[in-house]
Amino acid sequence: MAEPKWDFDFHNYLREIDPAYIYQIDRLTGGVVNVTVRASKTALAPTLGAVEQPSGTASLDLSRGRFPGHGTLILKYAPPYIASIGEGAPMSQTRQV
């Protein structure tokens, strides 16, 4: 499956703030102004000695990292435009404040 094209790199962001896990990113539908995604922990990062890649969070040790006990996170990004329209519809990012 092809990686969605967004101007915000959720994978790199999560690698920086929670390097203990590898995340799968899925865009959530229904948003008009922002980009909202579900980030699901899929495996321990190789740097932590993960040898086997579990098939889901049910068998994954969720006790590590920055968000212990949580298998998924919901992340929202406010691009400098209306997300559902694109760059042709600029919008201030101060809406996040």
Summary of the structure (lengths in Angstrom):
residues: 97
radius of gyration: 15.3
end to end distance: 34.3
largest distance: 45.5
contacts: 218
relative contact order: 0.22
helix: 19%
strand: 26%
